[in-house]
């Protein structure tokens, strides 16, 4: 796990410690024992000696942060409640953006669109295949 800390911009104890390695949707990832793991999960493993059994949430709201003092385990509902309490629960997409995503099919990659609109590649694919956002 020594390589883990080599990918962390470790700052002061109360500051965010950004992950500098591979990311997906802003969250750090790395291979551990042949599996892709979230950097936040590995951080908690190193801090507590046990793999997290629930979602890993951020008190700092910084997806790249792996400071174990900024991380806590919770349910998806806990995470959604925390987002709402901090005013981050609004939708990222509206009808105009969805129409633009559909119009860009075949012109821009799903990965590029996901970065442009701040959503996952899966979300882009579902929109482009009319599996979601079908309502007027």
C-alpha positions as CSV (number, residue, x, y, z in Angstrom):
1,X,0.0,0.0,0.0
2,X,3.0,2.3,-0.1
3,X,2.1,3.1,-3.7
4,X,-1.2,4.5,-2.4
5,X,0.3,7.4,-0.5
6,X,2.6,8.2,-3.5
7,X,-0.6,9.1,-5.4
8,X,-1.9,11.5,-2.6
9,X,-1.1,15.2,-2.3
10,X,-0.9,14.9,1.5
11,X,-1.4,18.4,3.0
12,X,-2.2,19.6,6.5
13,X,-4.3,17.3,8.8
14,X,-7.5,19.4,8.4
15,X,-7.0,20.0,4.6
16,X,-8.2,17.9,1.7
17,X,-5.7,15.3,0.4
18,X,-6.4,15.1,-3.3
19,X,-5.9,11.8,-5.1
20,X,-3.4,12.4,-8.0
21,X,-3.7,9.0,-9.7
22,X,-6.4,7.6,-12.0
23,X,-9.9,9.0,-11.5
24,X,-13.4,8.3,-12.8
25,X,-16.0,11.0,-12.4
26,X,-13.6,12.8,-10.1
27,X,-13.2,9.9,-7.7
28,X,-9.8,8.2,-7.3
29,X,-9.4,4.6,-8.4
30,X,-6.6,2.1,-8.2
31,X,-5.9,-1.7,-8.6
32,X,-5.7,-3.7,-5.4
33,X,-5.2,-7.4,-5.6
34,X,-6.4,-7.4,-9.2
35,X,-9.6,-5.4,-8.5
36,X,-10.3,-1.8,-9.2
37,X,-11.0,-0.1,-5.9
38,X,-12.1,3.4,-4.9
39,X,-9.2,5.4,-3.4
40,X,-11.6,6.5,-0.6
41,X,-12.2,2.9,0.4
42,X,-8.5,2.1,0.4
43,X,-7.9,5.3,2.6
44,X,-10.4,4.0,5.1
45,X,-8.9,0.5,5.0
46,X,-5.5,2.0,5.8
47,X,-6.9,4.2,8.6
48,X,-9.1,1.5,10.2
49,X,-7.7,-1.8,9.1
50,X,-11.0,-2.9,7.6
51,X,-12.6,-2.5,4.2
52,X,-15.6,-0.2,4.3
53,X,-18.9,-2.1,4.1
54,X,-21.1,0.9,3.1
55,X,-20.8,3.9,0.9
56,X,-17.9,6.2,1.6
57,X,-19.1,9.8,1.9
58,X,-17.1,13.1,2.1
59,X,-17.6,15.7,4.8
60,X,-15.6,18.1,2.5
61,X,-17.6,17.4,-0.6
62,X,-14.4,17.0,-2.6
63,X,-14.6,13.7,-4.6
64,X,-10.8,13.6,-5.1
65,X,-10.1,13.9,-1.3
66,X,-8.8,10.8,0.5
67,X,-8.1,12.3,3.9
68,X,-9.6,9.7,6.2
69,X,-10.6,12.5,8.6
70,X,-12.9,13.8,5.8
71,X,-14.5,10.4,5.1
72,X,-17.4,8.5,6.7
73,X,-19.4,5.4,6.0
74,X,-23.1,5.7,5.4
75,X,-26.0,4.4,3.3
76,X,-26.9,5.9,0.0
77,X,-29.8,7.6,1.8
78,X,-27.3,9.1,4.2
79,X,-25.3,10.4,1.3
80,X,-28.3,11.9,-0.4
81,X,-29.5,13.5,2.8
82,X,-26.0,15.0,3.3
83,X,-26.1,16.4,-0.3
84,X,-29.5,17.9,0.2
85,X,-28.5,19.5,3.5
86,X,-25.5,21.1,1.8
87,X,-27.6,22.3,-1.2
88,X,-26.0,20.0,-3.7
89,X,-29.0,17.8,-4.5
90,X,-30.2,19.7,-7.6
91,X,-30.4,18.0,-11.0
92,X,-27.5,18.6,-13.3
93,X,-29.6,18.1,-16.5
94,X,-32.6,19.8,-17.9
95,X,-34.6,19.3,-21.1
96,X,-32.3,21.5,-23.2
97,X,-29.1,19.7,-22.1
98,X,-30.8,16.3,-22.7
99,X,-31.7,17.4,-26.2
100,X,-28.1,18.5,-26.8
101,X,-26.8,15.1,-25.6
102,X,-29.1,13.3,-28.0
103,X,-28.1,15.6,-30.8
104,X,-24.4,14.9,-30.2
105,X,-24.8,11.1,-30.6
106,X,-22.2,9.9,-33.1
107,X,-20.5,13.3,-33.1
108,X,-18.9,13.3,-29.6
109,X,-18.0,10.3,-27.5
110,X,-20.0,9.4,-24.5
111,X,-17.0,10.0,-22.3
112,X,-16.6,13.5,-23.7
113,X,-20.3,14.3,-23.2
114,X,-20.1,12.9,-19.6
115,X,-17.3,15.3,-18.8
116,X,-19.0,18.3,-20.5
117,X,-22.3,17.8,-18.7
118,X,-20.9,16.5,-15.3
119,X,-22.6,13.2,-15.4
120,X,-21.5,9.6,-15.9
121,X,-21.0,7.9,-19.2
122,X,-23.8,5.5,-18.2
123,X,-26.2,8.4,-17.9
124,X,-25.2,9.6,-21.4
125,X,-25.8,6.2,-22.9
126,X,-29.2,5.9,-21.2
127,X,-30.3,9.3,-22.5
128,X,-29.1,8.6,-26.0
129,X,-30.9,5.2,-26.1
130,X,-34.1,6.9,-24.8
131,X,-34.0,4.7,-21.6
132,X,-34.3,7.8,-19.4
133,X,-35.6,11.4,-19.8
134,X,-38.5,10.2,-22.0
135,X,-41.0,12.5,-20.4
136,X,-41.8,15.9,-21.8
